[in-house]
Structures are given as structure tokens and as C-alpha cells.
Amino acid sequence: MENEARRLGATIAAAWREAYGPSRIETPMSMVANLALFDALTPEQAPRPMVEVVELDAHSFLSELYGRWNLGAYTWPRLHHMWMPWFQWTGALLMFPSRVATEQRLIAAARRIGALAVSEGLADLITSAHVSARCDLLGHILNPLHAQLQAENPAPAPTPPLAAAGHDTAWSRQLHPGAVVEDPQAWSGTRIMHLIRSLRERGIGPNTLTWRLRATDPVAAATLATSCALWGLDTSAVIGTSTNEAAWVRIAEKDVRAAVNRSLGLC
């Protein structure tokens, strides 16, 4: 499964570079995340499957994606605010229709990634491997895209490697219901995924723990939040992006409370 994930990640990264270039990686990741959540995890919430969405005209295509992410605010209120990179690019184009004509290359590239992800069986891989916490598929897609982007920067930040399965064996054995797991360098969440699998193998539900996770890169944080939804941490994860070492947990918890209140219409 790891080999399939690496192959898919390399395929998507190469296709994005050819269609658009190394930048704007939030757009291909948005397409992948949308397919993972709405076609694989909750297909009943998608008015149209992704295979149809990519065939719509430009405005309808953007509207459909934006509408799907709006549904996410009600399904995953503790995580949805982390997904701004996933829907901001569509909202910006819909708010200023004149930009649709000038961003045809971006839209065409996004369509290409959506169609490619469908044809390469990403939804099946998500269902069989990612949801069962056996392969950080979204991490394998994020990393080659991020590596391409960093290669173009004068002072690139390194792309973190995905943690190996046995990386935190001792840590996983110490976990129990009610425990707090804190990872200030979670990136796409590979280490968390291994802990989740270990807990389930011991008969412990991951949602019986509190997960405080940080990814200061916004696209990595959005990827992490997507995986938390797929791994069943939608009611127990607190994800932060602040670089403030002393206050990032407090800031993240405040943001989660605000997001939940918005979903309830309390603010």
C-alpha cells in the first residue's frame, strides 16, 4: 500500500507541475481532499460525484466545490476552519467572476487533478488504507507537491519525511482513554496515524483521547485536519498553526470553540 501511495503522489505532483507549475499546491490538495471526504467518506453528502464535477462549466465547477466545503462546516465543525486553503481559491474566483477568465490555467489544472485522482482510484485507496489508518495517503500526496514547491524557493524549508510504522511503538503502548496526545510537529499526521492504529488494535477508541496537534504550514495543517476526519478524530482533535511555542494550544482551543459556535449559529 505504501508503494501505491508513493506512486500516486508522484503521479499527481508530476501532473500538477506539467499543468500549472510547482506553486499553488493548495489547489491540487483541495481536489484530492474533496474527493477523499465527499466521494469516499461521505458520498451521501456530495450532490454529484467528482467524476461529474470536473465536467461542469467553470462557474458550476467552482460552485460545486465551494458548496461541498460549505457542507463540511456542519459535518466537521471542529476541523472545517482549518480547511480554508481548500475553499479560499474557489471562493475568491466566485466572488470576482472576472477572474475566472484570467485563471483558466488554474481551473483547467484543478480539473485535471480531479479527473486524475478519480481515474487512479484515490477513493478506493482512501477507503481501504487511509480510513483504516494503515497508510498516510494524503501525506504521500502532499510531500512530493511540497518538495517541488520548495525546490523553486531561494530559502526552501525541508519537506519532513513521513514517520515509519515503528517510530513511536513505546509511546503508543503508554496511551489510554482520557490521555492527552500532544504533537507540536505533526505535519500531515503520520505519527498520529500509527498511534490511532495501535489504539484500535488494543480495543481503544481514538476519540476517547484528546489530540493536540500542530502544523504551522497552512497546507499541511489542512491536510492534517482532513486526515483527522478520515481517521475518526473529528470530535477530539485540536489543531493549531501558531508559531508561539508557549500559547499554540490555547490559541488552537480558542479557534475550535469559535468554529463550533459558528456552526451552531451562536456568533
C-alpha positions as CSV (number, residue, x, y, z in Angstrom):
1,M,0.0,0.0,0.0
2,E,2.9,2.4,0.8
3,N,4.3,1.8,-2.7
4,E,0.9,2.6,-4.3
5,A,0.6,5.8,-2.2
6,R,4.1,6.9,-3.3
7,R,3.3,6.2,-6.9
8,L,0.0,8.1,-6.7
9,G,1.7,11.1,-5.0
10,A,4.4,11.2,-7.7
11,T,1.9,11.0,-10.4
12,I,-0.3,13.8,-9.1
13,A,2.8,16.0,-8.4
14,A,4.1,15.5,-12.0
15,A,0.7,16.2,-13.5
16,W,0.3,19.4,-11.4
17,R,3.7,20.6,-12.4
18,E,3.0,20.0,-16.1
19,A,-0.4,21.6,-16.0
20,Y,0.3,24.6,-13.8
21,G,3.8,24.6,-12.2
22,P,5.1,24.0,-8.7
23,S,3.1,26.7,-6.9
24,R,-0.4,26.9,-5.6
25,I,-0.3,23.4,-4.2
26,E,-3.4,24.1,-2.1
27,T,-5.4,23.6,-5.3
28,P,-4.4,20.0,-6.2
29,M,-4.6,19.1,-2.5
30,S,-8.0,20.7,-2.3
31,M,-9.2,18.5,-5.2
32,V,-7.7,15.3,-3.5
33,A,-9.2,16.2,-0.1
34,N,-12.6,16.9,-1.6
35,L,-12.7,13.6,-3.3
36,A,-11.5,11.8,-0.2
37,L,-14.1,13.3,2.1
38,F,-17.1,13.6,-0.1
39,D,-16.8,10.7,-2.6
40,A,-15.0,8.2,-0.3
41,L,-16.0,9.0,3.3
42,T,-19.4,10.6,3.0
43,P,-20.7,10.1,-0.6
44,E,-24.3,10.8,0.5
45,Q,-23.3,14.5,1.1
46,A,-22.0,15.0,-2.5
47,P,-24.8,16.1,-4.8
48,R,-22.7,15.0,-7.7
49,P,-19.7,12.6,-7.7
50,M,-16.3,14.1,-8.6
51,V,-16.3,12.4,-11.9
52,E,-19.2,14.6,-12.9
53,V,-18.0,17.8,-11.1
54,V,-14.9,18.0,-13.3
55,E,-17.0,18.0,-16.4
56,L,-19.1,21.1,-15.4
57,D,-18.5,24.5,-16.9
58,A,-16.0,26.7,-15.0
59,H,-18.5,28.6,-12.8
60,S,-20.5,25.4,-12.0
61,F,-17.3,23.5,-11.2
62,L,-16.1,26.2,-8.7
63,S,-19.6,26.5,-7.2
64,E,-19.9,22.7,-6.7
65,L,-16.5,22.5,-4.9
66,Y,-17.3,25.6,-2.8
67,G,-20.7,24.1,-1.9
68,R,-19.1,20.8,-0.8
69,W,-16.8,22.6,1.5
70,N,-19.6,24.6,3.0
71,L,-21.3,21.2,3.9
72,G,-18.1,20.4,5.7
73,A,-18.7,23.2,8.2
74,Y,-21.7,21.3,9.5
75,T,-20.2,17.8,9.3
76,W,-16.8,18.6,10.8
77,P,-17.2,21.9,12.7
78,R,-14.0,21.4,14.8
79,L,-11.9,20.8,11.7
80,H,-13.5,22.9,8.9
81,H,-11.9,26.2,9.8
82,M,-8.5,24.5,9.1
83,W,-9.6,23.9,5.5
84,M,-9.5,27.5,4.4
85,P,-6.8,26.7,1.8
86,W,-9.2,24.1,0.4
87,F,-12.0,26.5,-0.4
88,Q,-10.5,30.0,-0.4
89,W,-9.2,29.7,-4.0
90,T,-12.7,28.8,-5.2
91,G,-14.4,31.5,-3.2
92,A,-12.0,34.1,-4.5
93,L,-12.9,33.3,-8.1
94,L,-16.6,33.1,-7.4
95,M,-16.6,36.5,-5.6
96,F,-14.9,38.1,-8.6
97,P,-16.2,36.5,-11.7
98,S,-13.9,38.5,-14.0
99,R,-11.0,36.5,-12.5
100,V,-12.5,33.2,-13.8
101,A,-11.4,34.3,-17.3
102,T,-7.9,35.1,-16.2
103,E,-7.4,32.0,-14.1
104,Q,-8.4,29.4,-16.8
105,R,-5.0,27.7,-16.5
106,L,-5.5,27.2,-12.7
107,I,-9.1,25.9,-13.2
108,A,-8.0,23.6,-16.0
109,A,-5.2,22.2,-13.9
110,A,-7.6,21.7,-11.0
111,R,-10.0,19.8,-13.3
112,R,-7.1,17.6,-14.5
113,I,-6.1,16.7,-10.9
114,G,-9.7,15.9,-10.0
115,A,-10.1,13.6,-13.0
116,L,-6.7,12.0,-12.5
117,A,-7.4,11.3,-8.8
118,V,-10.7,9.6,-9.8
119,S,-9.2,7.5,-12.6
120,E,-6.2,6.5,-10.4
121,G,-8.7,5.1,-7.8
122,L,-7.9,7.5,-5.0
123,A,-11.4,7.0,-3.4
124,D,-10.8,3.2,-3.2
125,L,-7.3,3.8,-1.7
126,I,-8.8,6.1,0.9
127,T,-11.4,3.6,1.9
128,S,-9.1,0.6,2.1
129,A,-6.0,2.1,3.5
130,H,-6.3,5.7,4.8
131,V,-9.6,5.3,6.8
132,S,-8.2,2.2,8.4
133,A,-5.1,4.2,9.5
134,R,-2.7,1.9,7.6
135,C,-1.2,4.4,5.1
136,D,-1.0,8.2,5.2
137,L,-2.1,8.6,1.7
138,L,-2.7,12.3,1.8
139,G,0.8,12.8,3.3
140,H,2.2,10.8,0.4
141,I,0.4,13.2,-2.0
142,L,1.3,16.4,-0.1
143,N,5.1,15.7,0.2
144,P,6.1,15.5,-3.4
145,L,4.0,18.6,-4.2
146,H,5.6,20.4,-1.3
147,A,9.1,19.2,-2.3
148,Q,8.5,20.6,-5.8
149,L,7.4,23.9,-4.4
150,Q,10.4,24.2,-2.0
151,A,12.8,23.3,-4.8
152,E,11.8,26.6,-6.5
153,N,12.4,28.8,-3.4
154,P,15.6,30.6,-2.6
155,A,15.5,29.5,1.0
156,P,13.4,26.4,1.0
157,A,12.0,24.7,4.1
158,P,12.7,21.0,4.1
159,T,9.8,18.6,3.4
160,P,9.5,16.4,6.6
161,P,9.7,12.7,6.0
162,L,6.7,10.6,6.8
163,A,7.2,8.6,10.1
164,A,7.8,4.9,9.8
165,A,5.3,2.4,11.3
166,G,7.5,1.5,14.3
167,H,8.6,5.1,15.1
168,D,6.5,5.5,18.2
169,T,5.9,2.0,19.5
170,A,6.8,2.8,23.1
171,W,4.6,5.9,23.1
172,S,1.6,4.0,21.7
173,R,1.8,1.4,24.5
174,Q,1.5,4.2,27.1
175,L,-1.7,5.6,25.8
176,H,-5.1,5.0,27.5
177,P,-8.6,6.5,27.4
178,G,-8.6,10.1,28.8
179,A,-4.9,10.7,27.8
180,V,-3.8,13.8,26.0
181,V,-1.6,13.3,22.9
182,E,0.4,16.4,22.0
183,D,2.4,16.7,18.9
184,P,3.7,20.2,18.0
185,Q,5.3,19.0,14.8
186,A,2.5,16.8,13.4
187,W,2.9,17.8,9.7
188,S,0.5,15.5,7.8
189,G,-0.1,13.3,10.8
190,T,1.8,10.1,10.0
191,R,2.9,9.6,13.6
192,I,-0.7,10.2,14.8
193,M,-2.0,7.6,12.3
194,H,0.3,4.9,13.7
195,L,-0.9,5.8,17.3
196,I,-4.5,5.5,16.2
197,R,-3.9,2.1,14.6
198,S,-2.2,0.9,17.7
199,L,-5.0,2.1,19.9
200,R,-7.6,0.3,17.8
201,E,-5.6,-2.9,17.8
202,R,-5.8,-2.7,21.7
203,G,-9.6,-2.1,21.5
204,I,-9.3,1.6,22.5
205,G,-11.3,4.2,20.5
206,P,-9.1,7.1,19.4
207,N,-11.9,9.6,20.3
208,T,-11.5,8.6,24.0
209,L,-8.3,10.6,24.0
210,T,-7.6,14.3,23.3
211,W,-5.3,15.1,20.4
212,R,-3.5,18.4,20.4
213,L,-1.6,18.7,17.1
214,R,0.2,21.5,15.3
215,A,1.3,22.1,11.8
216,T,2.5,25.7,11.1
217,D,2.4,25.2,7.3
218,P,-1.2,26.0,6.3
219,V,-1.5,23.4,3.6
220,A,0.0,20.8,5.9
221,A,-2.5,21.8,8.6
222,A,-5.4,21.5,6.2
223,T,-4.1,18.1,5.2
224,L,-3.8,17.0,8.8
225,A,-7.3,18.2,9.5
226,T,-8.6,16.2,6.5
227,S,-6.9,13.1,7.8
228,C,-8.3,13.6,11.3
229,A,-11.7,13.5,9.7
230,L,-10.8,10.3,7.8
231,W,-9.3,8.7,10.9
232,G,-12.3,9.4,13.1
233,L,-10.8,12.2,15.3
234,D,-13.4,14.8,14.2
235,T,-14.7,15.3,17.8
236,S,-11.4,15.0,19.7
237,A,-8.7,16.8,17.7
238,V,-7.5,20.3,18.3
239,I,-5.2,21.5,15.5
240,G,-3.1,24.6,15.8
241,T,-1.0,26.6,13.4
242,S,0.6,29.3,15.7
243,T,4.4,29.5,15.9
244,N,4.0,30.7,19.5
245,E,5.6,27.8,21.4
246,A,4.0,28.8,24.7
247,A,0.5,29.5,23.6
248,W,-0.2,27.5,20.5
249,V,-2.5,25.0,22.3
250,R,-4.5,27.8,24.0
251,I,-4.9,29.6,20.6
252,A,-6.0,26.4,18.9
253,E,-8.6,25.6,21.5
254,K,-10.0,29.1,21.3
255,D,-10.2,28.8,17.5
256,V,-12.0,25.4,17.8
257,R,-14.6,26.9,20.3
258,A,-15.2,29.8,17.9
259,A,-15.6,27.4,14.9
260,V,-18.1,25.2,16.8
261,N,-20.1,28.3,17.9
262,R,-20.3,29.5,14.3
263,S,-21.7,26.1,13.3
264,L,-24.3,26.4,16.0
265,G,-25.2,30.0,15.0
266,L,-24.0,31.3,18.3
267,C,-21.8,34.0,16.8
